[in-house]
Amino acid sequence: MQVYGLVGNPVGHSLSPPMHEAAYGETGLDARYVTFEPARDDIAAAVDGADALGVSGLNVTIPFKQDVLELVDPDPLAERIGAVNTIDFGAETPAGYNTDAAGVTRSFDRHGVDLGGAAAVVVGAGGAGRAAAFALADAGASVHVANRTAESAVELAAAVPGATGGGLDTLDRIREANVLVNATSVGMESPEETPVSAEFLHGGLAVLDAVYTPLETRLLREAAATGATTIDGAWMLLLQGVEAFELWTGRDAPVEAMNAALRSHLGEH
Ligand code: NAP
């Protein structure tokens, strides 16, 4: 039996176990997916221990995504993003990846949105914002990052090819954009909040909200009202998991089974 898992703190409400276990059930893979919650100072010991115990792969979440970068051999994208959310113990040195980036691009792809030549605005410059900005630029979009703390957006934009950055006063760039990503936590657990004023939204946009609780955020509701294409945060969560499954197993992931398990558990939250 192979063991995969998630390391983070806290991990109690994670949706990754049912999503990955559904994939094992569907593909007949003899594997389990478990959660680990080490103390903040114990992450290096936890990664070493998992390797020594023969764990096949780990997802990594808050607060360890940056710490793990130093503990594994990161691929160039994870290194540029500055965070690892997936470890593959198959190689001699554990390899680190950032599948949040693929979660973003695969979400647009799945909804028929061509990112090549697109004008994209990413709101947020934290972990999700960094992954989105690099992923969209690598897919051929021109990227503008807008963040509450303008300096973080400017700093991120300087590292992303062709990108620009600024404060939330630059959100009017959305009027000329065709792709919008909310990579802030605004709207999470608070359905009345939105990171983007409705006046900037229009029917030519495809909008991905990284927030997945609730699934229908105020941003997505207001975007849908303009005729925009809307993509909820469960797609990004699903497709980062799909990417991790494929990295670990070398097989195509059973996307529909994983999606059904994820959405059924999200319904219970
Ligand atoms: P993070 O690193 O802590 O970054 C938080 C971001 O939100 C920062 O840009 C921060 O701006 C901004 N922000 C927070 N409160 C704000 C407010 N009141 N007004 C404006 N901006 C505000 O968090 P993260 O890991 O990037 O996660 C961000 C969101 O994405 C969370 O809701 C998370 O659940 C979601 N997420 C979803 C997926 C998925 O698969 N769907 C994956 C990763 C993350 P400052 O820099 O100014 O503080």
py3Dmol code that shows the C-alpha trace and the ligand (Angstrom):
import py3Dmol

protein = """\
ATOM      1  CA  MET A   1       0.000   0.000   0.000  1.00  0.00           C
ATOM      2  CA  GLN A   2       1.185   3.512  -0.788  1.00  0.00           C
ATOM      3  CA  VAL A   3       0.720   6.390   1.621  1.00  0.00           C
ATOM      4  CA  TYR A   4       0.072   9.961   0.515  1.00  0.00           C
ATOM      5  CA  GLY A   5      -0.984  12.838   2.698  1.00  0.00           C
ATOM      6  CA  LEU A   6      -1.253  16.457   3.620  1.00  0.00           C
ATOM      7  CA  VAL A   7       1.022  18.273   6.033  1.00  0.00           C
ATOM      8  CA  GLY A   8      -0.205  21.550   7.506  1.00  0.00           C
ATOM      9  CA  ASN A   9      -1.440  23.136  10.689  1.00  0.00           C
ATOM     10  CA  PRO A  10      -4.395  23.034  10.963  1.00  0.00           C
ATOM     11  CA  VAL A  11      -5.534  20.343   8.514  1.00  0.00           C
ATOM     12  CA  GLY A  12      -8.725  19.216  10.246  1.00  0.00           C
ATOM     13  CA  HIS A  13     -11.149  20.567   7.657  1.00  0.00           C
ATOM     14  CA  SER A  14      -9.129  19.654   4.580  1.00  0.00           C
ATOM     15  CA  LEU A  15     -11.018  18.412   1.536  1.00  0.00           C
ATOM     16  CA  SER A  16      -7.949  16.716   0.064  1.00  0.00           C
ATOM     17  CA  PRO A  17      -8.464  13.313   1.780  1.00  0.00           C
ATOM     18  CA  PRO A  18     -11.915  12.591   0.270  1.00  0.00           C
ATOM     19  CA  MET A  19     -10.794  13.959  -3.109  1.00  0.00           C
ATOM     20  CA  HIS A  20      -7.657  11.780  -3.320  1.00  0.00           C
ATOM     21  CA  GLU A  21      -9.284   8.693  -1.782  1.00  0.00           C
ATOM     22  CA  ALA A  22     -12.002   8.948  -4.439  1.00  0.00           C
ATOM     23  CA  ALA A  23      -9.237   8.864  -7.058  1.00  0.00           C
ATOM     24  CA  TYR A  24      -7.700   5.733  -5.489  1.00  0.00           C
ATOM     25  CA  GLY A  25     -11.119   4.067  -5.390  1.00  0.00           C
ATOM     26  CA  GLU A  26     -11.826   4.931  -9.017  1.00  0.00           C
ATOM     27  CA  THR A  27      -8.422   3.804 -10.337  1.00  0.00           C
ATOM     28  CA  GLY A  28      -8.031   0.773  -8.043  1.00  0.00           C
ATOM     29  CA  LEU A  29      -4.776   2.170  -6.656  1.00  0.00           C
ATOM     30  CA  ASP A  30      -3.833   0.535  -3.345  1.00  0.00           C
ATOM     31  CA  ALA A  31      -3.215   3.792  -1.498  1.00  0.00           C
ATOM     32  CA  ARG A  32      -4.378   5.892   1.450  1.00  0.00           C
ATOM     33  CA  TYR A  33      -4.336   9.677   1.947  1.00  0.00           C
ATOM     34  CA  VAL A  34      -3.859  10.893   5.522  1.00  0.00           C
ATOM     35  CA  THR A  35      -3.365  14.242   7.266  1.00  0.00           C
ATOM     36  CA  PHE A  36      -0.397  15.240   9.437  1.00  0.00           C
ATOM     37  CA  GLU A  37      -0.309  18.268  11.736  1.00  0.00           C
ATOM     38  CA  PRO A  38       3.242  18.838  13.022  1.00  0.00           C
ATOM     39  CA  ALA A  39       4.166  21.795  15.219  1.00  0.00           C
ATOM     40  CA  ARG A  40       5.574  24.790  13.332  1.00  0.00           C
ATOM     41  CA  ASP A  41       9.186  23.982  14.375  1.00  0.00           C
ATOM     42  CA  ASP A  42       8.932  20.320  13.427  1.00  0.00           C
ATOM     43  CA  ILE A  43       8.413  20.555   9.668  1.00  0.00           C
ATOM     44  CA  ALA A  44      11.978  19.508   8.731  1.00  0.00           C
ATOM     45  CA  ALA A  45      11.751  16.456  11.002  1.00  0.00           C
ATOM     46  CA  ALA A  46       8.293  15.695   9.586  1.00  0.00           C
ATOM     47  CA  VAL A  47       9.506  15.748   5.958  1.00  0.00           C
ATOM     48  CA  ASP A  48      12.588  13.646   6.821  1.00  0.00           C
ATOM     49  CA  GLY A  49      10.422  11.248   8.796  1.00  0.00           C
ATOM     50  CA  ALA A  50       7.898  10.858   6.002  1.00  0.00           C
ATOM     51  CA  ASP A  51      10.746  10.118   3.584  1.00  0.00           C
ATOM     52  CA  ALA A  52      12.272   7.559   5.965  1.00  0.00           C
ATOM     53  CA  LEU A  53       8.907   5.863   6.509  1.00  0.00           C
ATOM     54  CA  GLY A  54       8.349   5.417   2.785  1.00  0.00           C
ATOM     55  CA  VAL A  55       5.541   7.946   2.336  1.00  0.00           C
ATOM     56  CA  SER A  56       5.121   8.364  -1.437  1.00  0.00           C
ATOM     57  CA  GLY A  57       3.950  11.963  -1.593  1.00  0.00           C
ATOM     58  CA  LEU A  58       2.755  14.875   0.505  1.00  0.00           C
ATOM     59  CA  ASN A  59       0.701  17.959  -0.166  1.00  0.00           C
ATOM     60  CA  VAL A  60       1.800  20.934   1.885  1.00  0.00           C
ATOM     61  CA  THR A  61      -0.413  23.716   3.177  1.00  0.00           C
ATOM     62  CA  ILE A  62      -0.360  26.703   5.552  1.00  0.00           C
ATOM     63  CA  PRO A  63       1.956  27.477   7.298  1.00  0.00           C
ATOM     64  CA  PHE A  64       4.619  25.241   5.723  1.00  0.00           C
ATOM     65  CA  LYS A  65       4.603  26.009   1.960  1.00  0.00           C
ATOM     66  CA  GLN A  66       7.570  28.393   2.150  1.00  0.00           C
ATOM     67  CA  ASP A  67       9.524  26.375   4.761  1.00  0.00           C
ATOM     68  CA  VAL A  68       9.378  23.238   2.606  1.00  0.00           C
ATOM     69  CA  LEU A  69      11.088  25.024  -0.283  1.00  0.00           C
ATOM     70  CA  GLU A  70      14.361  24.700   1.655  1.00  0.00           C
ATOM     71  CA  LEU A  71      13.794  21.018   2.494  1.00  0.00           C
ATOM     72  CA  VAL A  72      13.300  19.578  -1.005  1.00  0.00           C
ATOM     73  CA  ASP A  73      14.638  19.933  -4.518  1.00  0.00           C
ATOM     74  CA  PRO A  74      12.104  22.427  -5.945  1.00  0.00           C
ATOM     75  CA  ASP A  75      11.268  22.516  -9.643  1.00  0.00           C
ATOM     76  CA  PRO A  76      11.928  25.890 -11.330  1.00  0.00           C
ATOM     77  CA  LEU A  77       8.277  27.024 -11.120  1.00  0.00           C
ATOM     78  CA  ALA A  78       8.000  26.284  -7.383  1.00  0.00           C
ATOM     79  CA  GLU A  79      11.292  28.092  -6.892  1.00  0.00           C
ATOM     80  CA  ARG A  80      10.046  31.180  -8.759  1.00  0.00           C
ATOM     81  CA  ILE A  81       6.744  31.153  -6.864  1.00  0.00           C
ATOM     82  CA  GLY A  82       8.662  30.673  -3.612  1.00  0.00           C
ATOM     83  CA  ALA A  83       6.397  27.934  -2.288  1.00  0.00           C
ATOM     84  CA  VAL A  84       5.996  24.163  -2.505  1.00  0.00           C
ATOM     85  CA  ASN A  85       2.589  22.528  -2.096  1.00  0.00           C
ATOM     86  CA  THR A  86       3.452  19.037  -3.349  1.00  0.00           C
ATOM     87  CA  ILE A  87       6.384  16.760  -2.469  1.00  0.00           C
ATOM     88  CA  ASP A  88       7.211  13.643  -4.460  1.00  0.00           C
ATOM     89  CA  PHE A  89       9.408  11.241  -2.481  1.00  0.00           C
ATOM     90  CA  GLY A  90       9.962   9.025  -5.536  1.00  0.00           C
ATOM     91  CA  ALA A  91      13.299  10.618  -6.435  1.00  0.00           C
ATOM     92  CA  GLU A  92      16.527  10.262  -4.439  1.00  0.00           C
ATOM     93  CA  THR A  93      16.073  13.790  -3.094  1.00  0.00           C
ATOM     94  CA  PRO A  94      12.415  14.663  -2.424  1.00  0.00           C
ATOM     95  CA  ALA A  95      11.171  16.851  -5.294  1.00  0.00           C
ATOM     96  CA  GLY A  96       8.997  19.924  -4.686  1.00  0.00           C
ATOM     97  CA  TYR A  97       6.280  21.298  -6.967  1.00  0.00           C
ATOM     98  CA  ASN A  98       3.660  24.029  -6.856  1.00  0.00           C
ATOM     99  CA  THR A  99       0.452  22.592  -8.284  1.00  0.00           C
ATOM    100  CA  ASP A 100      -1.609  25.685  -7.324  1.00  0.00           C
ATOM    101  CA  ALA A 101      -0.205  27.203 -10.539  1.00  0.00           C
ATOM    102  CA  ALA A 102      -1.603  24.359 -12.640  1.00  0.00           C
ATOM    103  CA  GLY A 103      -4.811  24.628 -10.611  1.00  0.00           C
ATOM    104  CA  VAL A 104      -5.226  28.144 -11.995  1.00  0.00           C
ATOM    105  CA  THR A 105      -4.367  27.464 -15.641  1.00  0.00           C
ATOM    106  CA  ARG A 106      -6.261  24.160 -15.792  1.00  0.00           C
ATOM    107  CA  SER A 107      -9.349  25.917 -14.334  1.00  0.00           C
ATOM    108  CA  PHE A 108      -9.396  28.389 -17.229  1.00  0.00           C
ATOM    109  CA  ASP A 109      -8.590  25.649 -19.724  1.00  0.00           C
ATOM    110  CA  ARG A 110     -11.444  23.509 -18.437  1.00  0.00           C
ATOM    111  CA  HIS A 111     -13.824  26.441 -19.015  1.00  0.00           C
ATOM    112  CA  GLY A 112     -12.600  27.038 -22.577  1.00  0.00           C
ATOM    113  CA  VAL A 113     -10.706  30.245 -21.765  1.00  0.00           C
ATOM    114  CA  ASP A 114      -7.616  30.810 -23.914  1.00  0.00           C
ATOM    115  CA  LEU A 115      -4.898  32.424 -21.775  1.00  0.00           C
ATOM    116  CA  GLY A 116      -2.505  33.035 -24.665  1.00  0.00           C
ATOM    117  CA  GLY A 117      -2.501  36.788 -25.288  1.00  0.00           C
ATOM    118  CA  ALA A 118      -5.093  37.413 -22.550  1.00  0.00           C
ATOM    119  CA  ALA A 119      -4.954  40.503 -20.346  1.00  0.00           C
ATOM    120  CA  ALA A 120      -5.173  39.249 -16.758  1.00  0.00           C
ATOM    121  CA  VAL A 121      -5.653  40.992 -13.426  1.00  0.00           C
ATOM    122  CA  VAL A 122      -4.692  39.092 -10.278  1.00  0.00           C
ATOM    123  CA  VAL A 123      -6.017  40.567  -7.038  1.00  0.00           C
ATOM    124  CA  GLY A 124      -3.748  39.489  -4.171  1.00  0.00           C
ATOM    125  CA  ALA A 125      -0.024  38.921  -3.864  1.00  0.00           C
ATOM    126  CA  GLY A 126       0.125  36.211  -1.182  1.00  0.00           C
ATOM    127  CA  GLY A 127       0.706  32.519  -1.875  1.00  0.00           C
ATOM    128  CA  ALA A 128      -2.247  32.070  -4.235  1.00  0.00           C
ATOM    129  CA  GLY A 129      -1.557  35.387  -5.970  1.00  0.00           C
ATOM    130  CA  ARG A 130       2.076  34.465  -6.613  1.00  0.00           C
ATOM    131  CA  ALA A 131       1.080  31.076  -8.064  1.00  0.00           C
ATOM    132  CA  ALA A 132      -1.609  32.694 -10.243  1.00  0.00           C
ATOM    133  CA  ALA A 133       0.657  35.471 -11.543  1.00  0.00           C
ATOM    134  CA  PHE A 134       3.475  33.119 -12.624  1.00  0.00           C
ATOM    135  CA  ALA A 135       1.037  30.545 -14.030  1.00  0.00           C
ATOM    136  CA  LEU A 136      -0.874  33.095 -16.124  1.00  0.00           C
ATOM    137  CA  ALA A 137       2.307  34.718 -17.435  1.00  0.00           C
ATOM    138  CA  ASP A 138       3.774  31.308 -18.342  1.00  0.00           C
ATOM    139  CA  ALA A 139       0.535  30.561 -20.223  1.00  0.00           C
ATOM    140  CA  GLY A 140       1.030  33.689 -22.337  1.00  0.00           C
ATOM    141  CA  ALA A 141      -1.156  36.238 -20.532  1.00  0.00           C
ATOM    142  CA  SER A 142      -0.028  39.761 -19.700  1.00  0.00           C
ATOM    143  CA  VAL A 143      -0.499  40.129 -15.954  1.00  0.00           C
ATOM    144  CA  HIS A 144      -1.350  43.026 -13.668  1.00  0.00           C
ATOM    145  CA  VAL A 145      -1.216  42.344  -9.915  1.00  0.00           C
ATOM    146  CA  ALA A 146      -3.299  44.546  -7.603  1.00  0.00           C
ATOM    147  CA  ASN A 147      -2.861  44.126  -3.871  1.00  0.00           C
ATOM    148  CA  ARG A 148      -3.932  45.902  -0.680  1.00  0.00           C
ATOM    149  CA  THR A 149      -0.247  46.243   0.206  1.00  0.00           C
ATOM    150  CA  ALA A 150       0.913  47.810  -3.063  1.00  0.00           C
ATOM    151  CA  GLU A 151       4.618  47.125  -2.427  1.00  0.00           C
ATOM    152  CA  SER A 152       3.999  43.344  -2.448  1.00  0.00           C
ATOM    153  CA  ALA A 153       2.279  43.615  -5.825  1.00  0.00           C
ATOM    154  CA  VAL A 154       5.086  45.718  -7.276  1.00  0.00           C
ATOM    155  CA  GLU A 155       7.683  43.286  -5.911  1.00  0.00           C
ATOM    156  CA  LEU A 156       5.822  40.277  -7.329  1.00  0.00           C
ATOM    157  CA  ALA A 157       5.303  41.954 -10.696  1.00  0.00           C
ATOM    158  CA  ALA A 158       9.041  42.632 -10.950  1.00  0.00           C
ATOM    159  CA  ALA A 159       9.650  38.856 -10.838  1.00  0.00           C
ATOM    160  CA  VAL A 160       6.916  37.908 -13.337  1.00  0.00           C
ATOM    161  CA  PRO A 161       7.805  38.437 -17.017  1.00  0.00           C
ATOM    162  CA  GLY A 162       5.993  41.459 -18.472  1.00  0.00           C
ATOM    163  CA  ALA A 163       3.855  42.032 -15.374  1.00  0.00           C
ATOM    164  CA  THR A 164       2.849  45.271 -13.694  1.00  0.00           C
ATOM    165  CA  GLY A 165       1.749  45.810 -10.105  1.00  0.00           C
ATOM    166  CA  GLY A 166       0.009  48.345  -7.905  1.00  0.00           C
ATOM    167  CA  GLY A 167      -2.435  48.950  -5.088  1.00  0.00           C
ATOM    168  CA  LEU A 168      -6.180  48.339  -5.076  1.00  0.00           C
ATOM    169  CA  ASP A 169      -6.565  51.757  -6.722  1.00  0.00           C
ATOM    170  CA  THR A 170      -5.376  50.051  -9.936  1.00  0.00           C
ATOM    171  CA  LEU A 171      -8.360  47.667 -10.038  1.00  0.00           C
ATOM    172  CA  ASP A 172      -9.849  49.746 -12.850  1.00  0.00           C
ATOM    173  CA  ARG A 173      -7.436  47.777 -15.072  1.00  0.00           C
ATOM    174  CA  ILE A 174     -10.137  45.092 -14.946  1.00  0.00           C
ATOM    175  CA  ARG A 175     -12.224  47.189 -17.373  1.00  0.00           C
ATOM    176  CA  GLU A 176      -9.689  46.368 -20.135  1.00  0.00           C
ATOM    177  CA  ALA A 177      -8.967  42.798 -19.004  1.00  0.00           C
ATOM    178  CA  ASN A 178     -10.445  39.470 -20.069  1.00  0.00           C
ATOM    179  CA  VAL A 179      -9.189  37.350 -17.164  1.00  0.00           C
ATOM    180  CA  LEU A 180      -9.604  38.104 -13.439  1.00  0.00           C
ATOM    181  CA  VAL A 181      -8.403  36.050 -10.471  1.00  0.00           C
ATOM    182  CA  ASN A 182      -9.327  36.789  -6.880  1.00  0.00           C
ATOM    183  CA  ALA A 183      -6.379  35.456  -4.897  1.00  0.00           C
ATOM    184  CA  THR A 184      -7.237  37.287  -1.683  1.00  0.00           C
ATOM    185  CA  SER A 185      -9.182  35.801   1.197  1.00  0.00           C
ATOM    186  CA  VAL A 186     -11.861  38.509   0.827  1.00  0.00           C
ATOM    187  CA  GLY A 187     -15.267  36.851   0.582  1.00  0.00           C
ATOM    188  CA  MET A 188     -14.201  33.778   2.550  1.00  0.00           C
ATOM    189  CA  GLU A 189     -16.876  32.925   5.120  1.00  0.00           C
ATOM    190  CA  SER A 190     -18.348  36.405   4.549  1.00  0.00           C
ATOM    191  CA  PRO A 191     -20.713  36.356   1.560  1.00  0.00           C
ATOM    192  CA  GLU A 192     -21.323  40.124   1.720  1.00  0.00           C
ATOM    193  CA  GLU A 193     -17.661  41.049   1.033  1.00  0.00           C
ATOM    194  CA  THR A 194     -16.027  41.360  -2.372  1.00  0.00           C
ATOM    195  CA  PRO A 195     -12.475  42.337  -3.339  1.00  0.00           C
ATOM    196  CA  VAL A 196     -13.643  44.036  -6.567  1.00  0.00           C
ATOM    197  CA  SER A 197     -16.308  46.693  -6.996  1.00  0.00           C
ATOM    198  CA  ALA A 198     -19.049  45.563  -9.401  1.00  0.00           C
ATOM    199  CA  GLU A 199     -18.501  48.677 -11.545  1.00  0.00           C
ATOM    200  CA  PHE A 200     -15.298  47.100 -12.984  1.00  0.00           C
ATOM    201  CA  LEU A 201     -16.925  43.797 -14.007  1.00  0.00           C
ATOM    202  CA  HIS A 202     -18.130  43.114 -17.545  1.00  0.00           C
ATOM    203  CA  GLY A 203     -19.324  40.345 -19.817  1.00  0.00           C
ATOM    204  CA  GLY A 204     -15.948  39.943 -21.548  1.00  0.00           C
ATOM    205  CA  LEU A 205     -14.319  38.594 -18.380  1.00  0.00           C
ATOM    206  CA  ALA A 206     -13.568  35.069 -17.193  1.00  0.00           C
ATOM    207  CA  VAL A 207     -13.388  35.275 -13.390  1.00  0.00           C
ATOM    208  CA  LEU A 208     -11.740  32.682 -11.128  1.00  0.00           C
ATOM    209  CA  ASP A 209     -12.313  33.128  -7.400  1.00  0.00           C
ATOM    210  CA  ALA A 210      -9.769  31.148  -5.338  1.00  0.00           C
ATOM    211  CA  VAL A 211     -12.162  31.327  -2.381  1.00  0.00           C
ATOM    212  CA  TYR A 212     -14.259  28.149  -2.130  1.00  0.00           C
ATOM    213  CA  THR A 213     -16.236  28.750   1.072  1.00  0.00           C
ATOM    214  CA  PRO A 214     -18.786  29.792  -0.021  1.00  0.00           C
ATOM    215  CA  LEU A 215     -18.663  28.426  -3.566  1.00  0.00           C
ATOM    216  CA  GLU A 216     -20.775  31.285  -4.868  1.00  0.00           C
ATOM    217  CA  THR A 217     -19.034  34.413  -3.638  1.00  0.00           C
ATOM    218  CA  ARG A 218     -20.384  37.919  -4.074  1.00  0.00           C
ATOM    219  CA  LEU A 219     -17.667  38.485  -6.708  1.00  0.00           C
ATOM    220  CA  LEU A 220     -18.845  35.503  -8.782  1.00  0.00           C
ATOM    221  CA  ARG A 221     -22.503  36.458  -8.344  1.00  0.00           C
ATOM    222  CA  GLU A 222     -21.890  40.013  -9.523  1.00  0.00           C
ATOM    223  CA  ALA A 223     -19.637  38.809 -12.363  1.00  0.00           C
ATOM    224  CA  ALA A 224     -22.264  36.314 -13.544  1.00  0.00           C
ATOM    225  CA  ALA A 225     -24.842  39.123 -13.601  1.00  0.00           C
ATOM    226  CA  THR A 226     -22.749  40.929 -16.232  1.00  0.00           C
ATOM    227  CA  GLY A 227     -22.574  37.796 -18.389  1.00  0.00           C
ATOM    228  CA  ALA A 228     -18.957  36.986 -17.420  1.00  0.00           C
ATOM    229  CA  THR A 229     -17.719  33.381 -17.310  1.00  0.00           C
ATOM    230  CA  THR A 230     -17.406  32.402 -13.635  1.00  0.00           C
ATOM    231  CA  ILE A 231     -15.160  29.697 -12.159  1.00  0.00           C
ATOM    232  CA  ASP A 232     -15.465  28.867  -8.472  1.00  0.00           C
ATOM    233  CA  GLY A 233     -12.560  28.052  -6.142  1.00  0.00           C
ATOM    234  CA  ALA A 234     -13.411  24.354  -6.044  1.00  0.00           C
ATOM    235  CA  TRP A 235     -12.090  24.096  -9.619  1.00  0.00           C
ATOM    236  CA  MET A 236      -8.685  25.396  -8.558  1.00  0.00           C
ATOM    237  CA  LEU A 237      -8.683  23.108  -5.515  1.00  0.00           C
ATOM    238  CA  LEU A 238      -9.712  20.137  -7.643  1.00  0.00           C
ATOM    239  CA  LEU A 239      -7.229  20.755 -10.424  1.00  0.00           C
ATOM    240  CA  GLN A 240      -4.240  21.338  -8.124  1.00  0.00           C
ATOM    241  CA  GLY A 241      -5.117  17.938  -6.620  1.00  0.00           C
ATOM    242  CA  VAL A 242      -5.459  16.401 -10.079  1.00  0.00           C
ATOM    243  CA  GLU A 243      -2.004  17.736 -10.977  1.00  0.00           C
ATOM    244  CA  ALA A 244      -0.529  16.291  -7.752  1.00  0.00           C
ATOM    245  CA  PHE A 245      -2.155  12.885  -8.379  1.00  0.00           C
ATOM    246  CA  GLU A 246      -0.692  12.826 -11.888  1.00  0.00           C
ATOM    247  CA  LEU A 247       2.787  13.867 -10.687  1.00  0.00           C
ATOM    248  CA  TRP A 248       2.770  11.159  -8.018  1.00  0.00           C
ATOM    249  CA  THR A 249       1.315   8.273  -9.996  1.00  0.00           C
ATOM    250  CA  GLY A 250       2.188   9.040 -13.620  1.00  0.00           C
ATOM    251  CA  ARG A 251      -1.454   8.232 -14.487  1.00  0.00           C
ATOM    252  CA  ASP A 252      -4.292  10.410 -15.751  1.00  0.00           C
ATOM    253  CA  ALA A 253      -6.400  11.438 -12.775  1.00  0.00           C
ATOM    254  CA  PRO A 254     -10.074  10.419 -12.625  1.00  0.00           C
ATOM    255  CA  VAL A 255     -11.148  14.067 -12.634  1.00  0.00           C
ATOM    256  CA  GLU A 256     -14.915  13.518 -12.535  1.00  0.00           C
ATOM    257  CA  ALA A 257     -14.747  11.158  -9.523  1.00  0.00           C
ATOM    258  CA  MET A 258     -12.476  13.599  -7.676  1.00  0.00           C
ATOM    259  CA  ASN A 259     -14.786  16.498  -8.547  1.00  0.00           C
ATOM    260  CA  ALA A 260     -17.862  14.622  -7.311  1.00  0.00           C
ATOM    261  CA  ALA A 261     -16.169  13.741  -3.995  1.00  0.00           C
ATOM    262  CA  LEU A 262     -14.919  17.288  -3.497  1.00  0.00           C
ATOM    263  CA  ARG A 263     -18.261  18.947  -4.254  1.00  0.00           C
ATOM    264  CA  SER A 264     -20.182  16.483  -2.114  1.00  0.00           C
ATOM    265  CA  HIS A 265     -17.906  17.292   0.848  1.00  0.00           C
ATOM    266  CA  LEU A 266     -18.031  21.033   0.134  1.00  0.00           C
ATOM    267  CA  GLY A 267     -21.812  20.779   0.309  1.00  0.00           C
ATOM    268  CA  GLU A 268     -21.439  19.555   3.881  1.00  0.00           C
ATOM    269  CA  HIS A 269     -19.313  22.531   4.953  1.00  0.00           C
TER     270      HIS A 269
END
"""
ligand_1 = """\
48
NAP
P -2.058 34.745 1.939
O -0.732 34.305 1.434
O -2.248 34.990 3.392
O -2.464 36.085 1.123
C -3.647 36.765 1.451
C -3.907 37.830 0.392
O -5.192 38.410 0.649
C -2.903 38.972 0.413
O -2.717 39.449 -0.898
C -3.636 40.016 1.276
O -3.221 41.341 1.032
C -5.042 39.831 0.793
N -6.043 40.289 1.761
C -6.347 39.742 2.972
N -7.340 40.449 3.561
C -7.650 41.465 2.701
C -8.605 42.527 2.750
N -9.425 42.684 3.794
N -8.663 43.373 1.680
C -7.846 43.216 0.609
N -6.925 42.221 0.521
C -6.833 41.363 1.555
O -3.200 33.685 1.547
P -3.213 32.702 0.282
O -2.641 31.395 0.678
O -2.662 33.419 -0.889
O -4.795 32.471 0.107
C -5.645 33.490 -0.393
C -7.026 32.901 -0.648
O -6.928 31.926 -1.680
C -7.632 32.181 0.554
O -9.012 32.419 0.589
C -7.357 30.717 0.265
O -8.317 29.845 0.862
C -7.501 30.706 -1.240
N -6.774 29.612 -1.883
C -7.505 28.768 -2.634
C -6.870 27.735 -3.286
C -7.706 26.815 -4.110
O -7.193 25.762 -4.512
N -8.945 27.173 -4.421
C -5.481 27.557 -3.181
C -4.751 28.470 -2.409
C -5.416 29.492 -1.751
P -1.976 41.973 1.853
O -0.727 41.511 1.155
O -2.189 43.433 1.749
O -2.078 41.465 3.267
"""
view = py3Dmol.view(width=600, height=400)
view.addModel(protein, "pdb")
view.setStyle({"model": 0}, {"cartoon": {"style": "trace"}})
view.addModel(ligand_1, "xyz")
view.setStyle({"model": 1}, {"stick": {}})
view.zoomTo()
view.show()
